[in-house]
C-alpha cells in the first residue's frame, strides 16, 4: 500500500457523485509543484464524512490530502499520460482563497 501526503491548490472543486451501491463520494483535483518545479495534477477521491468536510472547497483553496495512492495511465491524443490518484483518508483545508467580488 502506498500512502501519500500531498499539499496543493484546488484546481477543480469537488463534484459529489453516488456509487453503484448508493454511497456518496466526491472527486476534486489539486495542482502541486513536483520535485522538478513542474505542475502536477492529482485527483483526490473522498468518501464518507470527508464528503461533507470538503463540500465548500473552491479553486485556489490550499489543502493537504493524505491517503492511499496509485498511478493511472491514459491517452491524450496519441500521447501516453499518467495521473496520481489519492483515496483520501483525510483532507485538511490549510488556507481558504480570498473571496472574489
C-alpha positions, 0 to 999 in steps of 0.5 A: 500500500502506498500512502501519500501526503500531498499539499496543493491548490484546488484546481477543480472543486469537488463534484459529489457523485453516488456509487453503484451501491448508493454511497456518496463520494466526491472527486476534486483535483489539486495542482502541486509543484513536483520535485522538478518545479513542474505542475502536477495534477492529482485527483483526490477521491473522498468518501464518507464524512470527508464528503461533507468536510470538503463540500465548500472547497473552491479553486485556489483553496490550499489543502493537504490530502493524505491517503492511499495512492496509485498511478493511472495511465491514459491517452491524450491524443496519441500521447501516453499520460499518467495521473496520481490518484489519492483515496483520501483518508483525510483532507485538511483545508490549510488556507481558504482563497480570498473571496472574489467580488 
